């Protein structure tokens, strides 16, 4: 971190908890971030927006926010918009990039328009449309809420008779449901740090989950999933994925940090973008800190680095 004086950051709020389906994960992320910032001498304080009004931030003199919220009202542009109105800089992407990135369908439309590879998909609003999507996209097919994260409401459908239940599960979490072609092959993720104009890719992580089932439980609450970094991919593939992810970040207007999930087709070795997370997890199982560590950046230094880059859509504050 060089000679950077953390005191120049002023009074910092770590926003975590919230009211989304990912509250439990956010509590773990925020607790880790708060502990890390305090260990670095930052004047950091816990702030749960589900328990206090956001305008308390202004009243209590907070000068910037570390957003460790996940899901709705955390990484979908809403809290970012509130902080814009309050004039308080925050970590991560701005209002538009956050809102688009939270919606997997809108994200895929932009990536497709920009010529970036992403699996074929259909957005559906009924079980009947889900069955029709299965007929068009083929088996297996992924069914998931368009605007949730952490694999919540996710089903891998292998036969038509599973479509109704898969749609019902996803629809519990979102009126917008995404049906997506399944890409068989290596599952990887790649974090990105920095401004929109000049992002930096961190090392790619290859994810090896039991029976390929990288679900909510295996993401956060078990130790059976393997995370390989170095990723062990063939020569040139890691660099190609990093370049793809940087482009995916840029065309959405992301800034600060994000993490993109990618599937590599086992037969063609083509990488396909699945989604991008603009407020990635910072738990003990989380992948951005793991990748940063492989690049020589400690968890604590990563947290401070992200705070140094806080901004509003009007410009960078530090």
C-alpha positions, 0 to 999 in steps of 0.5 A: 500500500506504499505510504498511503495514510488511511486517516485521509479516508475519514470516517468510513461506513461498512454497509452490510446486512440489508434485506435481500435474500443474500443477507446472511452472506452479506453479514459474513462479508461485512464482518470480514471487511470491518475487521480488516479495515480496523486492523489497518487503522481505518475509522470504520463502523458497521452500518446495516441499512435494514436497521437504520435510515441511510440519511444517518450516514450524512447526519453522523458525518460518514465520508465514504462507504464500503458496500458489502451488501449483496443482491437487491438493495445492495448491488442493484443501483438502489443504494448507490443512487441513495448515496449519490443523493447524499453526496457520499462516495462509495466502493464499486460501480455506479448506479447504471452499471450496478443496475444493469449488472444485477439483471442477468438478462440485460447484462447478456443483451449488452454482451451479445450486442458487443460481440462477447460470448454468452450462452443462448437464453430466453427470458420466461414468465410462466412454466409453459414458456419454460417448457418451450425454452427447454425445447429450444435450448436443449438439455441440460438447461439452467433456470434461475432468477434474473436478478438474484445472486449466490445461485439462489433459486437455481435449477439445472433441468435435464428433462421436460418434466422438471421445468414446472418446478424449476420455474416455480422455484426461480419465480419465488425470488423474481418475476423475471426468470432466465432460462439459459443453455448449459455449457459443459466444461470448466467453470472459472471466475476472474476478478477485475479491479480498477477504473472503467478505462483501465481495468486490471485482471486478477488471476483466474480461479478454476472451480471444481465442485462435487458433481459439478454442483456449485450451489449456494451451500457449496459456495458458502458453507462446505469445504468440499469445493476445490478452488484452483489458483493457479488455475492450471488451464492450457497456455494462453487460455487464462490470458484470453479469459482475463481479456474477455472479462476486462471487456465485459467489465468495460462495456457495462461501465463497471468501476472499482471492482467486480468478478465475472463467472465464465464457463469454458466449453469442454469441446471447443474451449470457447469461454462463455460469460455467465454473469458479473458481480459488482459487489462480490463476496468477501467471506472466508470462502470468497473468490476475490480475496483468494485471487488477490492473495495469489497476486500478492494482495492481502485481504486487508490491503485489498479492502483499503485499495477498494476504499481508495477508489471510492467515487460517486458518478460525478467523479473519484473522491480519493 
